[in-house]
Amino acid sequence: THEIVMTAVKEDGAALSFASNRLKDNEAIVIEAIKQYVLALGHASERLRDNDAIIMAAIKRNWFAFVFPRERLKDKEAIEDEYDTNFPHHPNPAPNQASHE
């Protein structure tokens, strides 16, 4: 099923929503899904939604990924810097998230 899901998310990242929990926790599959559809991040496992590398990959694809919860991320400053570097014309939503910490 790994190959089937990988093929599906390469075509349509939203297909991640139909994957098993085990595959929603697979970094390679989740990265491929967010390359196609950044909101697929919302279907990834909680562990991967809190993974710095996954969040960075999503932010590089689309600034909207920055709005996902980041309370437990290890390197918030680096992620915010990545956002500011890639999307200097979009307001950084981090101040809105501060009240959740």
N, C-alpha and C positions, 0 to 999 in steps of 0.2 A: 504493500500500500504506500510505502514511502515514495516510490517512483511515480505512482499515479497522482498522489497529492502534489508532488513537486511539479509535475507537468501541468496540473490544473492551476496552481497558484502562479506559475509563469505566464499563463494565459490570462488569468483573472485573479488578482490577489484576494478578492472577496471570497473566493473558494475556500480560504482558510477557515471560514466559519463552519464549514461542513466536516473539517478534519477531526480526527480523534484527539482527545486531550494529550495523548503522548506526542502526536505530531504537531500540535499547537505549542509544544514545548521544545521543538527542534529548531535550533538557531538558523540553520541553512534554509529551512522551509519558510520560517517567518521572515527572514531577510528577503527572500525571493518574493514573498507575498507583498511586503511593503514597497518593494520596487515597483510593483504594478498598481498598488492601491494602498496608500499610506494609512487609511483608516483600518486596514486589516490588523494593524497593531492592537486594536481593541479586542481582537479575537485571539491574540497570542496568550500564552499562559501568563499568570501573574509574575512568575519568575522572569520571563523574558520582557514583560512590560516594564520591569524595574532594572533591566540590564542596560548599562551605559552604552555598550556597542550597538545594541539594537535601537535604542533611542537616537543615537548619533546617525545611524543609517537612515532612520525615518526622517529626521530633521533635514538631512542632506537632500532627501527627495522632495520634501514639502514642509514648509514652515508650520503648517497646521499641526503637525505631530507634536509640536512643543506644548500644546495644551493638555496632553495626557498627563495624568498624575505622576509626580516625580519625587514624592516625599522621601522615599527610601534609597534614591540613587546615591551612589558613592561619590560621584564627582559632578555635582550640580554646576559648579563654576565653569568647568570645561564644557559642559553641555550648553550653558547659556552663552559662552564665548563662541561656540560653534554656530549657534543660532544667529548671533549678532554678525558673525563673519559672512555667513551664507545669505542672510536676509537683512541687510542693513536698512532697508526701507520699510520694513514691517515693524510695528511696535512690539517690543518684547513683552509677552504676557506674564512674565515671572512675578511682577508685583501683585497680580491678582491671585497667584498661587500661595503667596506668603502667609495668608491667613489660615491656610490648612496645615501649616507645619507646627 
